[in-house]
């Protein structure tokens, strides 16, 4: 039961990551086209990287250190996007939740 809850939280964190990058992309720049490109492109690029490298069925198999590094960069980008968008408290809670969740996944050897 705990595994299901933790993996459900992980999924929610992934959705928040995509949302934070999209929100930032739509609001960070002037110009409609650049906003659309960043607002849609950043979450799409993140989802592709996640699917190819981090997901359980990833097509590119990296050692755990490489996976953790890429995952850390993506979540850090999400945290920075939230901070820059003015959601400081949400950014800190998101970052802490992502760290704790990943620790639990590694500690209890759950499938990420």
N, C-alpha and C positions, 0 to 999 in steps of 0.2 A: 504493500500500500504506500509506504514512504517513497519507494522508487517511482511509482506512478505520479505522485504529487510533485516530486523533485523534477522529473522529466517534463511534467506539465508546466512547471515554473520556468524551466529552460526554454520551452516553446514560447511562452509569453515574453520572456526576455528577448528572444530573437525577433519577435514581432515589434516590440518596443524599439529595438535597434533599427529596424527598417523604417519605422515611423519617424524616429528622431532624425535620421539622415534625410528622409524625404521632406519633412517639415523644414529643416534647415535649408535644404536646397531650394525650396519654393520661396523662402523669405530672406535669404542671405544676399541676394544680388538684385541689381536693377535690371529691368528688361524682361519682357514676357518670355521670350524664347529661351534665354539662358536659365531663367527660373524653371521653366518646364523641363529643360534638359537635365539640370541638376536635381530637381525634385523627383523626377522619375528615374533618371540614370543612376544616381548614387545607390538607392535601394536595390535596383536591378543588378548593378555590378556587385554589390554586397551579397545578394542572394546567390548569384552565380559562383562567386568565390566560396561562399559557405557550402554550397552543394557540391562543388568539385573537390574541396579540401577538408572541410570540417565535419560534414554530415556522416552518419554511420555508413552510408553507401557511397562514400566519396570515390570518384574515379582516380584521383591522384592520392596515393598513399604516402604520407610523410611520417617521419618519426614523431612521437608525441611532442617533443620540443618544438618542432616546426609548426605543428597544429596549434599548440598553445600560443606561440608567438603571433601567428596570423589572427587567431581568435582575440588575443589581447589588443592587437592593433585595431581590429574592427570595433570591439566594444569601447575602446578609448576614443575612437572617432565618434561613436554614438554619444558618449559622455560629453565630449567637447562640443558636439552639435547642440546638445541640450543646454549646456552652459551658455554658448553663444546666442541661443534663441531666448535666453532669459529665464530658463527653468533650472536654476542652480540646485535647489533642494531635490528636485526630481532627478537631476543628473547624479548627485551624490548617492541617492538611494538606489538608483539604477546600477551604478558602478559597484556599490557594495553588494547588492543582490547578485549581480553577475559573478563577482569574485567568490562569494559564499557558495553559490550554486555550483560553480566549476570545481571548487574544493570538494564539495560533497560527491560530485560525479566521480572525481579521481579517487577519493578516499574509499568509497564503497564500490568502486569498479563497476559503475553503472554504464550502460551503453550511452554515449553522448548523442 
